[in-house]
Amino acid sequence: MSTDQTPQAGPEVIKAFVRTLPSAPGVYRMLDAEGAVMYVGKARSLKSRVTNYTRPEALPVRLQRMIAATVSMEFVRTETESEALLLEANMVKRLRPRYNVLLRDDKSFPYIMIATDHEAPELTKHRGARRRKGHYFGPFASASAVNRTIASLQRAFLLRNCSDSFYAGRTRPCLQYQIKRCAGPCTREISLEGYAGLVEDARLFLTGKSRAVQDHLQKDMAQAAEDLDFERAAVIRDRLSALALIQSQGDSTAQSVEEADVFAIHHEGGQFCVQVFFFRAFQNWGNYPYRPKADITLTDEEVLESFLIQFYEDRPPPRLILLSHNLAETELLEEALATRAGRKVRIEVPQRGEKKDLVNHALQNAKEALSRQLAEGASNRSLLEGVAEAFGLERVPRRIETYDNSHISGTNQVGAMVVAGEDGFSKKHYRTFNIKSDIAPGDDFGMMREVLTRRFSRLAAESETDAEDDATGMPDWPDVVFIDGGAGQLNAVKEVIATLNLPKEVTFIGIAKGEDRDAGREKFHMEGREAFMLPHRDPVLYYVQRIRDEAHRFAIGTHRAKRKKDQIKNPLDEIDGIGPTRKRALLNHFGSAKAVSRASLADLQAVPTISAAIAQLVYDHFNQA
């Protein structure tokens, strides 16, 4: 006979592990009864650090709860404590333990890249891994800042931003050359040696040598004027103006800080905000507010220290990091970041001068960002409470989903889902659905049926009913779903949901447009209630209208993007067996898809990497009887 036994948990379990632990650096993980990792920590001495958990009475309540729930532990020994710190950051980002400080709203910042793997280097925006050979400058806090800077750099240095295939197909200069945004290396309007000089000027400018670049341009302008070459002098003058524009675009400049990231932390109302400013080439390249998920019992210093190592887990650190608070293990953090960067990294908490001013500016922005978030959150919570009251819900919704469809005469049919919660619209959780079923053109019921079947079938298969996004706190399951439509649409939805046997109850509400489609005269349809309207000036009505309009905007935007993509689709994409490499080879050889369509079989066979069989395939595609 067998009996179910609850696994042992708490200090006694931890004591059993302490007996075999070495007095060496490493990382430890604490697991609960379900095998989930609750906490990841690093230690200079695993034995000493874990021993502390065997005396929970001296620890904060948060850690006492964690210890009481611990049924097992796992360990990884490392050579050094800095290696343990890096491994801890990696595990925290990957496992998302609930008792660790978690970096929320993790995003990839854009860079400016000058690609050097081509005879005429390209100036472009870059995100992600740095696989392409070239010079990278950044990070910038927003794509718009990168786009503005690239546009100004084109005016100043006349570097191309076209793709390599477009470059290879040119027989005469493009519009960018005509409007003085490119020097025209593709058709040798400038020699490759002369273009290389422009590239070097751009590189020097972006690495902070702007004064040297401006000095030699001013000398060149003076010499051109002396030689009576006024046209060339005017071109150089325009380039100097563009450089001045770039330097004036930053919110602030730094006279003594060439390259640094500035971090300031503030907490209020049980929430933390870390404001990050990026300074490169003595210029402010933008800022971004982070809201790490952390227990309110933690200090600002503890949260900032955990935040920093996670922040640089997949980003190269600058040579200087300025902080608003002193950290307990600054030297260890410097060593770990230097190991990752392959060079020295300094961490400072400035006490005076320009560096102190930069930190104070970041701290003020952190306070204001958190105040705005708290105010918006209070407003959103009030509206969500109003939704619960207006629609007779048992509890205040944390996640509201709204669906809409878009098409033109049944073509490019798409469904769209937008999500709203306590922090407003959560664009990270928006989804689009390309309609795959053989649905009659304009069958909105059929489109909605497919969208909801795919959405909730997948949700039921992949997510627990109480699961939520660790990065944003948004629940995976909706409490309320708004459908753009009346009683008929709602009935179609109910039929779909009944077949899915969902493990969690979800409230579905249909929004029927008012007479003459007037906003404010919408009728709402719910199961078990007669159709009803909300008061004309009710804030909840405005809120629901805003959510519905956002769903409509998102659906229309997705549909237009899909239609535009179909309109500009390359004919080579329709040929089976022609992947990106062969497509690039054909375009580089002939210059355009139209030229490929006119090519003879012999010409196609002459293209490198194109075999006789592939050449025949391409030829037959464009020459079908």
C-alpha positions, 0 to 999 in steps of 0.5 A: 500500500502506498501513501501520498507524502508531501515533499519535505521543504524549508531549512531542513532540506537546505541543511542537507545540501550545505553538508556537501557544498564547496567553499567555492564561487558558484550559482544556486537555484531554489526549487518549489514542489512543482520543480519551478525555479523560485530564485537564482543567486550567486555566491563567492562561497556556496557553502557560506551563502547557502548556510544563511538560508538555514536560519530564516528567523534572521531574514526578511519575510520575503525570504522566509516565504521562499525558504519555506517553499524550497523542496530542492536546490541545484548548483553550478560551480564557477571559477570566479565570482564574476563568472558566477555573476554573469551566469546568474544574470543569464539564468534570471533572464532565461528562467524568470524566477519570481523572487528575483528582480526581473528586467521588464519591457526588455527591448532591442535598441537600434544602432547606426551601421556603416557596413564595410563588406562592400566596395561602397559601404552602406549607411543603415539602421541595425538591430540584433546580432552584429553578424555583418562586418562594419562599424556600429554606433549606438545604441539610440533610444528610438528608431525615429532618432536613428532615422533622423540622424541617418537622414542628416548624415546622408546630407553631410557625408553623401553615403548611400543607404540603398541595398546591395542588389539595388546598387548593383542594378544601377546604370544611372544615378538614382533620386538620392543623388539628384537631391544631394543625399548620395555621392553616386558611387554606383555609377562612379559619379565619385571614385571609390577612393573619394567615397572611402574618404566620405566614409572615413569622415562619417566614422570619425564624426560618429566616434566623437571627432566632429571638431576635426571633421568640421575643421577640414571641411571648413578648410576645403570650403575656403580653398574652393572659394579661393579657387572660385569653385563656388559650386563645390564651396556651396556643397561643402557649406551644406554639409557643414550645416547638416553636421550642425543639425545633427549636433543640435538634435540631442536633448543635451550634450556632454562636454566631458563625457564622450561615451557613457550610460547613465542610470538613475533609479526611483521608487514610489507606490511600491514600484521602481523606475530605472531611467537610462540615458545613452551618451555617445560621441559627447551627444545624448542619443536618447533615454528609455524608462524601465520598470523592473519587477521587484519586491517592495522590501528591496532597496534601490541599490539592490534593485539597481545592481540586479538590473544592471547585470541583466541589462548588459547580459546581451548588450555591450557595455560602454567604457563608463557607467554613471549611477545615482546610487552606490552599489555594494559590489561595484568592483565585482560588477566592473570585473564582470562587465569588463570580462564581457566587453573585453576591455576596462569598464568603470562604474562611478557615482559622481558627486559634483560637476557635469557628470553629477548633473547628468545623473540628476537629470536622469533621476528627475526623468525617472521620478516624472516617468514613474509619476506619470505611470502611477497617474495613468494606472490609477485612471485606467484602474478607475475605468476598469472598475467602471467596466466591471460595474457597467457590464455586471462583471464579478471582478475588475478585468485585468485583461480586455481583448478586442477583435476586428476584421479587415478586407477588400472584397474578400482579398487580403483578409486579416483578423486583429486583436488588441489588448488593454489592461491596467497600464493602458494598451499593451501593444506587445500582446497585439496579434494579427491573424491571416485568414486561412480558411476557404471563406466566402468573400466578405463573410465576417462571421466566418472570419471571426469564427476562424480567428477565435477558434485559433486564438482560444484553442492555442491559449487553452493548449499552451497556457494555465488559467492563472499564467501571466507575462513576467515582463509586463504582468499582463495575464495570458487569459482575457477576462472580457472580449469585445466583438465588433458586431451585434447579436448575430456576431455574438451568437456565432462567437458563442457557438465557437466557444461552446465547442472549445470547452474552455477551462476558464470563463470569459465574458464576451460582449458584442458592440453593435454600431448605432444608427447611421454608425454614430459613435455614442449610440452603440448597443451592447449585447451580452448573454443573458441580458437584453441589448442595452446602451450606456449613458451618452457621456459615460467615461466607460462608453468613451473607453470602450469606443477607444478600444474598439477604434484601436482594434479597427485601426490595427486591423486596417493597418495590418490589411493595408500592409499586407495588400502593399506587400502583395502589390510589390511582391517580386515575381521571382518569389513565385518560383519554387526553388528560388531562394534568397541566394539565387534570387540575389544572384539573378538580380545582381546579374540582370539588375531587375526582375523584369530583365530576368523575365526577358533573359534567354535560357543561355543568359540564365545559365551563365549566372553564377550559382544558377544550374541548368535545371534552375535556369530552365525553371526560371525560363519556363516560368516567364515563357509559358505558352 
